[in-house]
Amino acid sequence: MNKIWLVTQREYLSRVLNKTFILTTLLTPLGILIFMVAVVFIMGTGSDKSKIINVYDPSDLLEKELKTRDNLTFQFSDDALEKQIDLYKDKKINGIIEVPPLKDSLASKYTYKYHSDEQLALDENMGIEGAISKKIRNYKLKKLNIDEKILKNLDTDVTAEPVTVLEDKKISSITTVVSSVLGGIVGYAMFFIILVYGMQVMRSVMEEKINRIVEVLISSLKPFELMMGKVIGVALVGLTQIGIWMILMPLIMILGTTLFGLNAEDMSQINTGNMPVEEMAMSSQDKIALIFIEIKAMNWWKILPLTLFYFLGGYFAYSALFAAIGSAVGEDINEAQSLTLPVMMPLMFSMYIGFSAVNAPDSSLAVWSSMIPLLSSIVMPVRLPFDPPWWQIGVSVVSLIIFSIFLVWIAARIYRVGILMYGKKASFKELAKWVFYKG
């Protein structure tokens, strides 16, 4: 055990004290914050070029009023269209909107003309179309003698209000959305973390085998001790990185809420009781605040420990197999790729099943996959925000523990032979022989 600890310590310190690890760990949360700011900035930024557009509306369909974006200035003109085109040619205006008369009050289609050699931006075009469509609607209501208030009362927004029956849970109409997004993020993160750190174990084993360093190490260590030291060492590196991110991410969340103009007091004042969300007349800031409240209301005492367990269970299962593959190959990278394909397949399947579980967490595929080892390490963390039954979690945990121990045993049997095997190309048939090899 002491020798395993020495190998673990070496693997851990050599990676944690690496500049790349330090920069990646510290800059990743900062990168997320910059990404959030950039998205908000990009989504809130349209065309910043001011444009003066004449509106030629001989039938007064728009009632001398048209409003869209701040960078567009509309000026109505009764001058002949040819005269306005001359203004455009003299670069005194940027374009001309020609609004033909509406001949049929029941027409379902209408086309206006925009005279210019420059295209409107997509958001500008959509804004103008929306504004004209609204004006035409009002014009039709007047022509057909329809009361707009009565017409509005015919439109009904229907929203489901969740009401629990057997359990006392706080569920709102956006709980499913928040759970889906959170589950998707966790599934993505689990897939990439397990893959990245598992591949690190394989590369470390391959480098030591190619450089013949392993021959020196094996003289004072058992192959199993060397393999487990590497697996545990890299696992601790992953836990260290995740732990640092868990500390930094709340700070990022605080900075994010500050950037969105939110604060804890405002968030706590939003009523999410029995009133349906659509009746709150919430602003965009209130909706963002409600999302943060939903995230805070999650059962993190259940989600975090179990997610950590599934990371460790999945990591030990896959990294042990990657270590076995690393010990079985030499300098031929193509050989390593062919052997890693069967290991990658269940990992890829679990990610795609996780996508399905986000939309249908209680489907038969999601439920059974979350209890099958090699799949459960990703699928079950996706389902955790949806609060699956404890018996499913129990079956999943026990099966993952048993299967992970079994895979570590198989990987150790392959590792002890493959780590000192040179010049012979490993095949799956050869690996199967190594498992039962006595020596």
Buried (B, 14 or more C-beta within 10 A) or exposed (E): EEBBEBBBBBBBEEBBEEEEBEEEBEEBBEEBBEEBEEEEEEEEEBBEEEBBBBBBBEEEBBEEEBEBBEEBEBEBBEEEBEEBBEBBEEEEBBBBBBBBEBEEEEEEEBEBEBBBEEEBBEEBEEBBBEBBEEBBEEBBBEEEEEEEEEEEEEEEEEEEEEEEEEEEEEBBBBBBEBBBBBBBEBBBBBBEBBBEBBBBBBEBBBEBBBEEEBEEBBEEBEBBBBBBBBBBBBBBBBBBBBEBBEEBBEEBBEBBBEEBEBEEEEBEEBEBEEEEBEEBEBEEBBEBBBBBBBBEBBEEEBBEEBBBBBBBBBBBBBBBBBBBBBBBBBEEEEBBEBBBEEBBEBBEBBBEBBEBBBEEBEEEEBBBBBBBBBBBBBBBBBBBBBBBEEEBBEBBBEBBBEBBBEBBEBBBBBBBBBBEBEEEEBEEEBBEEBBEEEE
